[in-house]
Amino acid sequence: MKQTITLAAMAATLAGGAHAQSGVTVFGVIDTGIEVVDNAPDANGNAASLAHLKSGNLWGSRWGLRGREDLGGGLGAIYHLEGGFASDTGAAGQGGRLFGRSAYAGLGGQSNRVTVGRQNNSLYDVMYFHDPLGMATYSTLTHDPVLAGRADNAIKYTGQFKEVMVTGLYSFGHDSTVKDGGEIAGAPKVGRELSGGLRYTPGALNFGLAFDQRHGTSHASQNETEQRIAAGISYSMGAVKTYLGYRWLKSDAADSSGGSSFYWGGLSYQATPAFSLTGMTAYTDTRGSDADPLTFVLLGSYDLSKRSSLYLLTSYARNAGESNMGVNGISNQIVAGNNQTGVIAGILHTF
């Protein structure tokens, strides 16, 4: 249940009797579970099992404020502030940012809007609808977290034209946590990000295509780029929905393999109004290498109410060649050369 505070009286007083209507909505998600994984490194670097509390497994735990002021003629001033947090410790997410998930303002009408600030890239806006797990912890993000990337210092356009949604983003410096990582006089390429995409939704069919290009975040690496093109298709047949997706990556960064092709597919089944099952398999083919990981994911979710759910999420990551991918992605959470299985049982509550 979203809490809405009407600020009309305050706005009229501060604006000397202006008639514009303003409001702010408070919203959030708390998602906490117990995760158990094998082949995690112990103090000596040996493979061991790990059981721990983990936040943000299906949806990232968050809280936020959003609102709109009617400016007349269908035009409105809009804003969105959203901060992530770890529900197991209370710590701020996204590197300690107050509003690390989103922080933007803009102008919008019924079908078009322009916003400025920290925002999701176009890959997320389009490909979220083609991830069977909705970009949960064990999802396409295990193979490529940039599919849910965010950009600082960004200008973004979103338009809805009947069955077609289009979006585009330009960032002057996508990661402000990097010192001199963008918005530098005489060096416009440093940290620059360009992104665009479209979705076509004629009934049961959902098709999406997106592009993203990021430049290096230093003077030395500003001409190095990561380019991604992603496409997805999903189709609903009553209680069953199928998904297919592909992401192409080309990278000329000094420490990269040159790029990869990433494929995934999945199926979801709404067994009852409260219970659903979702399965997904995903595979990355690393260019010029045999480091090609494969993952399998299964999710069962049961709605206790419109705002509260229980879930069981499991994943198996199989490594090939020199790949080092765990169920949570490429990180130090798996002993090199091993496969990994992870299981999360949790509860999610929205407000």
C-alpha positions as CSV (number, residue, x, y, z in Angstrom):
1,M,0.0,0.0,0.0
2,K,1.6,3.2,-1.1
3,Q,1.4,6.2,1.2
4,T,0.5,9.5,-0.5
5,I,1.0,12.9,1.1
6,T,-0.8,15.8,-0.6
7,L,1.2,19.0,-0.6
8,A,-1.3,21.2,-2.3
9,A,-1.8,23.5,0.7
10,M,1.9,23.9,1.3
11,A,2.7,24.5,-2.4
12,A,0.0,27.2,-2.6
13,T,1.4,28.9,0.4
14,L,5.0,28.8,-0.8
15,A,4.1,29.8,-4.3
16,G,1.9,32.7,-3.3
17,G,-1.4,31.0,-4.1
18,A,-0.4,29.0,-7.2
19,H,-3.1,26.4,-8.1
20,A,-0.7,23.6,-9.2
21,Q,-1.3,20.3,-7.5
22,S,1.6,18.4,-6.0
23,G,2.1,15.0,-4.3
24,V,4.7,12.6,-3.1
25,T,4.4,8.8,-3.0
26,V,6.5,6.8,-0.5
27,F,7.2,3.2,-1.7
28,G,9.6,0.4,-1.1
29,V,10.6,-3.3,-1.1
30,I,12.1,-5.5,1.7
31,D,13.5,-8.8,0.4
32,T,15.5,-11.1,2.7
33,G,16.4,-14.7,2.4
34,I,18.8,-17.4,3.6
35,E,21.3,-18.4,0.9
36,V,23.3,-21.7,0.9
37,V,26.1,-22.2,-1.6
38,D,28.9,-24.8,-2.1
39,N,32.5,-24.3,-3.3
40,A,32.8,-21.0,-1.6
41,P,36.4,-20.1,-0.4
42,D,37.2,-20.5,3.3
43,A,40.0,-18.6,5.1
44,N,42.6,-20.8,3.4
45,G,41.1,-20.6,0.0
46,N,39.7,-24.1,0.1
47,A,36.2,-25.0,-1.1
48,A,33.5,-24.9,1.6
49,S,29.8,-24.5,2.1
50,L,28.4,-21.1,3.1
51,A,25.1,-20.3,4.7
52,H,24.2,-16.6,5.3
53,L,21.4,-14.0,5.2
54,K,21.2,-12.2,1.8
55,S,19.2,-9.2,0.8
56,G,17.5,-8.3,-2.5
57,N,17.2,-11.8,-4.1
58,L,14.1,-11.4,-6.3
59,W,13.8,-7.6,-6.1
60,G,16.5,-5.3,-4.7
61,S,15.5,-4.1,-1.2
62,R,14.8,-0.3,-1.6
63,W,12.8,2.7,-0.5
64,G,12.0,5.8,-2.4
65,L,9.9,8.9,-3.1
66,R,8.3,9.8,-6.4
67,G,5.8,12.5,-7.5
68,R,4.3,14.6,-10.2
69,E,3.1,18.2,-10.4
70,D,0.4,19.0,-12.9
71,L,1.6,21.9,-15.0
72,G,-1.5,22.0,-17.3
73,G,-2.2,20.9,-20.8
74,G,-1.2,17.3,-20.0
75,L,2.3,18.3,-19.0
76,G,3.7,17.5,-15.6
77,A,6.9,17.9,-13.6
78,I,8.1,14.5,-12.3
79,Y,10.8,13.3,-10.0
80,H,12.0,9.9,-8.6
81,L,14.4,9.3,-5.7
82,E,15.2,5.6,-4.9
83,G,17.8,4.2,-2.6
84,G,18.8,0.6,-2.2
85,F,19.8,-1.0,1.1
86,A,20.8,-4.4,2.6
87,S,17.9,-5.6,4.6
88,D,20.1,-8.0,6.5
89,T,22.4,-5.3,7.8
90,G,20.7,-2.0,7.2
91,A,23.6,-0.7,5.1
92,A,23.0,1.6,2.1
93,G,23.3,-0.1,-1.3
94,Q,25.1,0.9,-4.5
95,G,28.3,1.7,-2.8
96,G,26.7,3.7,0.0
97,R,24.8,6.2,-2.1
98,L,21.7,7.7,-0.5
99,F,19.7,7.3,-3.8
100,G,21.8,4.8,-5.7
101,R,19.1,3.2,-7.6
102,S,17.6,6.4,-9.2
103,A,17.7,10.1,-8.7
104,Y,16.2,12.1,-11.5
105,A,13.7,14.9,-12.3
106,G,12.1,15.9,-15.6
107,L,9.0,16.8,-17.6
108,G,6.5,14.4,-19.0
109,G,3.1,14.1,-20.7
110,Q,0.8,11.1,-21.4
111,S,3.2,9.4,-23.8
112,N,6.6,11.3,-23.7
113,R,9.0,12.3,-21.0
114,V,12.5,13.7,-20.6
115,T,14.4,13.2,-17.4
116,V,17.9,14.1,-16.1
117,G,20.0,12.5,-13.3
118,R,21.0,9.0,-12.3
119,Q,18.9,6.5,-14.3
120,N,18.7,3.0,-15.7
121,N,20.2,2.5,-19.1
122,S,18.1,1.4,-22.2
123,L,19.3,-2.2,-21.9
124,Y,17.3,-2.5,-18.6
125,D,14.3,-0.6,-19.9
126,V,13.9,-3.1,-22.8
127,M,15.5,-6.4,-21.7
128,Y,13.9,-6.5,-18.2
129,F,10.7,-7.9,-19.9
130,H,12.7,-10.7,-21.6
131,D,14.4,-12.0,-18.5
132,P,12.3,-14.9,-17.0
133,L,13.5,-14.1,-13.5
134,G,12.9,-10.3,-13.9
135,M,16.6,-9.7,-13.3
136,A,16.7,-11.3,-9.9
137,T,19.9,-12.5,-8.1
138,Y,20.1,-15.7,-10.2
139,S,19.2,-14.4,-13.7
140,T,20.7,-12.9,-16.8
141,L,22.6,-10.6,-14.5
142,T,24.8,-13.5,-13.4
143,H,26.3,-13.5,-16.9
144,D,26.1,-9.7,-17.6
145,P,25.2,-7.2,-14.8
146,V,25.3,-4.3,-17.3
147,L,21.9,-5.5,-18.6
148,A,20.6,-3.7,-15.5
149,G,23.1,-0.9,-15.6
150,R,22.6,2.6,-14.3
151,A,24.2,5.8,-15.5
152,D,25.1,9.0,-13.6
153,N,24.9,12.4,-15.2
154,A,22.3,11.2,-17.8
155,I,19.7,12.7,-20.0
156,K,17.0,10.3,-21.0
157,Y,14.0,10.3,-23.3
158,T,11.1,7.8,-23.2
159,G,8.2,7.7,-25.5
160,Q,5.1,5.4,-25.9
161,F,3.5,5.3,-29.3
162,K,0.6,2.8,-29.2
163,E,2.3,-0.6,-29.3
164,V,5.9,0.8,-29.5
165,M,8.0,2.1,-26.7
166,V,11.3,3.9,-27.6
167,T,14.0,5.2,-25.2
168,G,17.4,6.8,-25.5
169,L,20.0,7.9,-23.0
170,Y,23.2,10.0,-23.0
171,S,25.5,10.2,-20.0
172,F,28.3,12.7,-19.6
173,G,30.0,10.3,-17.1
174,H,28.2,7.0,-16.2
175,D,30.2,6.3,-13.0
176,S,30.8,9.3,-10.7
177,T,32.5,7.0,-8.1
178,V,35.6,6.9,-10.3
179,K,37.8,9.9,-9.7
180,D,37.8,12.0,-12.8
181,G,35.6,9.4,-14.4
182,G,33.6,11.9,-16.5
183,E,32.5,15.5,-17.1
184,I,36.1,16.6,-17.7
185,A,36.9,19.8,-19.7
186,G,38.5,18.9,-23.0
187,A,37.8,15.1,-22.6
188,P,34.1,14.5,-23.4
189,K,34.7,10.8,-24.1
190,V,35.7,9.9,-20.6
191,G,33.0,7.9,-19.0
192,R,30.5,8.6,-21.8
193,E,27.6,6.2,-22.3
194,L,25.1,6.1,-25.2
195,S,22.1,3.9,-25.0
196,G,18.9,3.3,-27.0
197,G,16.1,0.8,-27.5
198,L,12.6,-0.1,-28.4
199,R,9.8,-2.5,-27.4
200,Y,7.0,-3.8,-29.6
201,T,4.0,-5.3,-27.7
202,P,1.2,-6.3,-30.0
203,G,-0.9,-8.4,-27.6
204,A,0.6,-11.6,-26.4
205,L,3.9,-11.0,-28.2
206,N,6.7,-8.9,-26.7
207,F,9.8,-8.0,-28.8
208,G,12.7,-5.9,-27.7
209,L,15.9,-4.5,-29.1
210,A,18.5,-2.4,-27.3
211,F,22.0,-0.9,-27.8
212,D,24.5,0.4,-25.3
213,Q,28.1,1.8,-25.6
214,R,30.3,2.8,-22.7
215,H,33.7,4.5,-22.9
216,G,36.6,4.1,-20.5
217,T,36.6,6.1,-17.3
218,S,40.0,7.7,-17.5
219,H,42.1,9.8,-20.0
220,A,44.1,6.8,-20.9
221,S,41.1,4.5,-21.5
222,Q,38.6,7.0,-23.0
223,N,38.8,5.6,-26.5
224,E,38.2,2.0,-25.2
225,T,34.6,1.0,-25.6
226,E,32.2,-1.8,-24.5
227,Q,29.4,-2.2,-27.1
228,R,26.3,-4.3,-26.4
229,I,23.4,-5.2,-28.6
230,A,20.6,-7.2,-27.0
231,A,17.4,-8.7,-28.4
232,G,14.6,-10.6,-26.7
233,I,11.2,-12.1,-27.5
234,S,8.5,-13.4,-25.2
235,Y,5.1,-14.9,-25.8
236,S,2.2,-15.5,-23.5
237,M,-0.1,-18.5,-23.9
238,G,-2.6,-18.4,-21.1
239,A,-0.8,-19.4,-17.9
240,V,2.5,-20.1,-19.7
241,K,5.0,-17.5,-20.9
242,T,8.1,-18.3,-23.0
243,Y,11.3,-16.3,-23.3
244,L,14.3,-16.1,-25.6
245,G,17.2,-13.7,-25.5
246,Y,20.6,-12.8,-27.0
247,R,23.3,-10.3,-26.1
248,W,26.3,-9.5,-28.3
249,L,29.3,-7.8,-26.6
250,K,32.4,-6.3,-28.2
251,S,35.1,-4.8,-26.0
252,D,38.4,-3.3,-26.9
253,A,39.4,-2.7,-23.2
254,A,43.0,-3.7,-22.5
255,D,41.9,-6.3,-19.8
256,S,39.1,-7.9,-21.8
257,S,38.8,-11.0,-23.9
258,G,37.4,-9.0,-26.9
259,G,33.8,-9.9,-26.3
260,S,31.2,-12.7,-26.1
261,S,27.8,-13.9,-27.2
262,F,25.3,-14.6,-24.4
263,Y,22.1,-16.7,-25.0
264,W,19.2,-17.5,-22.7
265,G,15.8,-19.0,-22.7
266,G,13.1,-19.7,-20.1
267,L,9.5,-20.6,-19.2
268,S,7.1,-19.4,-16.5
269,Y,3.9,-21.1,-15.4
270,Q,1.2,-19.5,-13.3
271,A,-0.1,-22.7,-11.7
272,T,-2.6,-20.9,-9.5
273,P,-3.4,-17.3,-8.8
274,A,-0.9,-17.4,-5.9
275,F,1.7,-19.9,-7.1
276,S,4.1,-19.7,-10.0
277,L,7.1,-21.6,-11.3
278,T,9.9,-20.2,-13.5
279,G,12.9,-21.9,-15.1
280,M,15.8,-20.5,-17.1
281,T,19.0,-21.7,-18.7
282,A,21.8,-19.3,-19.9
283,Y,25.1,-19.7,-21.7
284,T,28.0,-17.4,-22.4
285,D,30.3,-18.1,-25.4
286,T,33.5,-16.1,-24.7
287,R,35.2,-15.0,-27.9
288,G,38.6,-16.6,-28.6
289,S,38.4,-18.6,-25.3
290,D,37.0,-21.9,-23.9
291,A,35.8,-20.0,-20.8
292,D,32.1,-20.6,-21.4
293,P,29.9,-20.9,-18.3
294,L,26.4,-22.3,-18.3
295,T,23.7,-21.8,-15.6
296,F,20.4,-23.4,-14.8
297,V,17.8,-21.6,-12.5
298,L,14.5,-22.6,-11.0
299,L,12.1,-20.3,-9.0
300,G,9.0,-21.1,-7.1
301,S,7.0,-18.2,-5.6
302,Y,3.9,-18.2,-3.5
303,D,1.9,-15.0,-2.8
304,L,0.6,-14.7,0.7
305,S,-1.2,-11.4,-0.3
306,K,-0.9,-8.7,-2.8
307,R,2.2,-7.3,-1.0
308,S,3.9,-10.4,0.6
309,S,5.4,-13.5,-1.0
310,L,7.5,-16.5,-0.1
311,Y,10.0,-17.9,-2.6
312,L,12.5,-20.6,-3.2
313,L,15.2,-19.9,-5.7
314,T,18.0,-22.3,-6.9
315,S,20.8,-22.1,-9.4
316,Y,23.6,-24.3,-10.7
317,A,26.6,-22.7,-12.4
318,R,28.8,-25.1,-14.5
319,N,32.2,-23.7,-15.6
320,A,34.1,-24.8,-18.7
321,G,37.6,-24.0,-19.7
322,E,39.0,-21.1,-17.6
323,S,35.6,-19.7,-16.7
324,N,35.1,-18.7,-13.0
325,M,31.4,-18.0,-12.7
326,G,29.4,-18.6,-9.5
327,V,25.6,-18.5,-9.1
328,N,26.1,-14.8,-8.2
329,G,28.3,-14.0,-11.2
330,I,32.0,-13.7,-11.7
331,S,33.4,-12.8,-8.3
332,N,35.5,-14.1,-5.4
333,Q,32.6,-16.2,-4.1
334,I,33.7,-19.4,-5.8
335,V,36.9,-21.4,-5.7
336,A,38.4,-21.2,-9.2
337,G,37.8,-24.2,-11.4
338,N,34.8,-25.4,-9.5
339,N,31.0,-25.5,-10.3
340,Q,28.6,-24.1,-7.8
341,T,25.0,-24.7,-6.6
342,G,23.1,-22.0,-4.7
343,V,19.7,-22.1,-2.9
344,I,17.8,-19.1,-1.5
345,A,14.6,-19.3,0.6
346,G,13.1,-15.9,1.4
347,I,10.3,-13.5,1.9
348,L,9.5,-10.4,0.0
349,H,7.2,-7.5,1.1
350,T,6.3,-4.4,-0.8
351,F,4.9,-1.1,0.6
